[in-house]
Amino acid sequence: MGALMIQGTGSNVGKSLLVAGLCRAARRRGITVAPFKPQNMSNNAAVTPDGGEIGRAQALQARAAGLAPSVHMNPVLLKPETDRAAQVVVQGRAVTRAAAADYGALKARLMGAVQDSFARLRAAHELVLVEGAGSPAEVNLRARDIANMGFARAAGVPVVLAGDIDRGGVIAQIVGTQAVIDPEDAAMIRGFLINRFRGDPALFDAGRTFIAGRTGWPDLGLVPWFPDAALLPAEDAVDLRRVSGTGGLHIACPMLSRIANFDDLDPLAAEPGVRLTMVPPGQALPGNADLVILPGTKSTRGDLAFLREQGWDIDLCAHMRRGGRVLGICGGYQMLGRRVHDPEGHDGSPGSTPGLGLLDVETRMSPEKRLTRIEGTALGQPVEGYEIHMGRTEGPDCARPFAHIPEPDGAVSPDGRVAGTYLHGLFSGDAFRAAWLAGFGTASALDYGAGVEDVLDRLAAHLEVHLDIDALFALAR
């Protein structure tokens, strides 16, 4: 069948979800399908079975397609460390750190890896569904583009353009895209679709007719709002819901500036007995929280400074005085110790930063990044997940490990109220999550994995109703 690319009129218009739903729809038809995103920018990463890392959205799309995630599904991953610099991951491995102003010069080399990964997927599957990044209308980035039309033209992949009506101005989004892009790029677009519509679809019939008439592109359909999208792992922090659930166990999580792998919290947010509050910058940690979770971060020392700027360190001290509990995951675990040492500047500028001092451990950064999927036990229950971090943490509290995977992992304070672990994804396991929640007097009533599969099936069915899937797949080349 070939390949088809879903590009968007902007960031966060629903491209990732559309590709996931189309992957599941293809799988239900018996088509061997794989997702592909040439370039992604996200600190929410997943570890592949061979020890590489890709964007979390592509891991979800792989699940929708019935595949194990592969580094070739997202050959270039940019992980922001500051507002102007990011770690560059190529085919699963971190290769360099680049300032935004210098990244363009790398793209010519990166296109080779992109084309290699795409060729591997195309040779192994009947259909490859490609997700663009940002928007093809970013003409200032077109000269060295590897994420949108630069890739589509190089690989000869036809494009469907998706607009987001929920944010408003969708007519201008689509017509304006055609107006500013190169005519040869516009010729790659085989049609458009409207995403995230609320209300009576007939009210936008005239709008769709206008877009088709002005652009000459076929109207491929209008997709109503799919509210259960919030139950799937989010790719970007902007998608995080501020409050989830109304249960009696109140968990608070500060939204760090470089928050990473925040989908660790999704199974907790889905639990009926839990209320999860994501605390944005500028707001205090809630005084009635039973537990504070410090999440992963791409920049431990940078986010320690950010945490203190928000006054969250003071809030944590008050939380502990009230008898509260704290769990740190990965970078959050490193923050809980006495100091974070980085004399060679592997995680930012060289130096050493005082930690929060809630665990008697210290972390020393190193150039090696640990990337591995693991299995083990915690609280007497099986756990599985992945590690993705730099640095090694040691100290007296490590004598009370959080888990065994199979070597001891993490640390627990003498009174048991503060714990840290390097293990991402541990709450996805129903048995461990139930045992952990029981320690708070909260019962679990959730099969998390089955819930994700159910949402993916319903997403595919939703797209089947509102799009001509066969016509879409027929566009693939």
Disulfide bonds with the S-S distance in Angstrom:
none
